[in-house]
Amino acid sequence: MTDRTAEITRETAETEIECALDLDGSGDAEVETGIGFFDHMLTAFATHGLFDLTLQCDGDLEIDDHHTVEDVAIVLGETLGEAVGDKAGMVRYADRRVPLDEAVASVVVDISGRPRFYFDGEFSQDSVGEFTSDMARHFAESLAMNAGLTLHLEVEGENAHHEIEALFKCLARALDDATRIDERRGGTPSTKGRL
């Protein structure tokens, strides 16, 4: 199997981001975005997806968290899309449900190359630390659009920290499942012959 890794650097007037991703890692993460809870979520994403992730972001946090979270999702999505390559041998589809105490998240994903995003749920509190709760939804949407994912998410609970953490962990588990190589499959998982 070839290395399924990618590195992307992106600089705008709002953020400077460096990201490296190994889909077949062991869950090692070195993350620094300047938003403590977001760092915690990205670390959980790497840990539970068994992705090796190195991500550094210097963003305009004096304004708010929007640009940092959105741009990290864009870069991580692009990096994920590059790392899967031609998708030969990949499982492609996955679905997961992950609980965290009273909260539960559900994710259904297709690494289709046709980005679509659907979300059902509300977060119980407006923010967790310096992280605006609705940015979790926006992160997932931006990731899907830039990685070429069809992504359906649901979340419910009573505590926004638990709801968001369950969502990130569930997304990680689903992406780990979908990006796995099935040794029985020689080509691209599509009757079209390509994705």
HELIX and SHEET records of a PDB file:
HELIX    1   1 GLY A   36  GLY A   49  1                                  14    
HELIX    2   2 HIS A   66  VAL A   84  1                                  19    
HELIX    3   3 MET A  135  ALA A  147  1                                  13    
HELIX    4   4 ALA A  160  THR A  179  1                                  20    
SHEET    1   A 4 THR A   5  GLU A  11  0                                        
SHEET    2   A 4 THR A  15  ASP A  22 -1                                        
SHEET    3   A 4 ASP A  52  GLY A  59 -1                                        
SHEET    4   A 4 ALA A  29  GLU A  32  1                                        
SHEET    1   B 4 TYR A  93  LEU A 100  0                                        
SHEET    2   B 4 ALA A 103  ASP A 110 -1                                        
SHEET    3   B 4 THR A 150  GLU A 156 -1                                        
SHEET    4   B 4 ARG A 116  ASP A 120  1                                        
SHEET    1   C 2 SER A 127  VAL A 128  0                                        
SHEET    2   C 2 PHE A 131  THR A 132 -1                                        
END                                                                             
